[in-house]
């Protein structure tokens, strides 16, 4: 019998197009492409809603982007984060449809 209530969040898979271009050639309804207009390679990744999994709150660890040593990766994370902030309503709606 379950007596303890555990807080759970849904974790979303984020993929990179590096070496996986076949994933980004065809639009998939359950995904949102992370696009950064003006960048050499506009598509930076994909939010994969079909791969959401429940994760207990205690298993999550906050990432501090400023603490990432690799400058290129840190810049990519900032761009992806900004994309997510600017598209938060669309992301939430897509997530609700896929729960």
C-alpha positions in Angstrom: 0.0 0.0 0.0 1.3 3.4 -1.0 1.2 5.7 2.1 3.6 8.5 1.0 2.6 11.0 -1.7 5.6 11.7 -4.0 5.8 14.9 -6.1 6.5 14.1 -9.7 7.4 16.2 -12.7 7.4 15.2 -16.3 10.9 15.1 -17.9 11.0 15.9 -21.6 13.6 14.5 -24.0 15.6 17.1 -25.9 17.6 15.9 -28.9 20.3 17.4 -31.0 20.4 17.2 -34.8 24.1 16.2 -34.8 24.3 12.9 -36.5 20.5 12.5 -36.4 19.3 14.6 -39.4 16.7 12.0 -40.3 14.7 13.0 -37.2 14.4 16.6 -38.4 13.6 16.0 -42.1 10.0 15.2 -41.5 7.8 17.2 -39.1 6.4 15.1 -36.3 3.2 16.3 -34.6 4.5 15.3 -31.1 7.7 17.3 -31.4 8.6 21.0 -31.4 11.7 21.9 -33.2 14.0 24.3 -31.4 14.7 27.0 -34.1 17.1 29.9 -33.7 16.5 32.2 -36.6 19.7 33.8 -38.0 22.1 31.0 -36.8 24.1 29.1 -39.4 22.2 25.9 -38.5 18.7 27.2 -37.6 17.4 23.9 -36.0 19.2 23.3 -32.7 17.2 20.4 -31.5 13.8 19.0 -30.8 11.5 18.7 -27.8 10.3 15.1 -27.9 6.9 14.9 -26.2 6.4 11.2 -26.9 9.4 10.5 -24.6 8.1 12.3 -21.5 8.6 10.3 -18.3 7.6 11.0 -14.7 10.5 11.9 -12.5 10.3 12.4 -8.7 11.1 15.9 -7.6 13.9 14.6 -5.4 15.7 13.1 -8.5 15.9 16.4 -10.3 19.0 18.6 -10.2 19.1 22.2 -11.2 21.6 23.1 -13.9 23.3 26.4 -13.7 24.1 27.4 -17.3 26.8 29.9 -16.2 28.7 27.0 -14.6 29.0 25.0 -17.9 32.7 25.1 -18.8 32.4 24.6 -22.6 31.6 28.0 -24.0 29.9 26.7 -27.2 27.7 24.3 -25.2 26.9 27.1 -22.7 25.8 29.4 -25.6 23.6 26.6 -27.1 22.0 26.0 -23.7 21.2 29.8 -23.4 19.6 29.8 -26.9 17.6 26.7 -26.1 16.5 28.1 -22.8 15.5 31.4 -24.4 13.5 29.5 -27.0 11.7 27.6 -24.3 10.8 30.8 -22.4 9.6 32.5 -25.6 7.5 29.4 -26.5 6.3 28.3 -23.1 2.6 28.4 -23.9 3.0 26.3 -27.0 5.2 23.9 -25.0 2.7 23.6 -22.2 -0.2 23.0 -24.6 1.7 20.3 -26.5 2.7 18.6 -23.2 -1.0 18.5 -22.0 -2.0 16.8 -25.3 0.7 14.1 -24.8 0.0 13.2 -21.2 
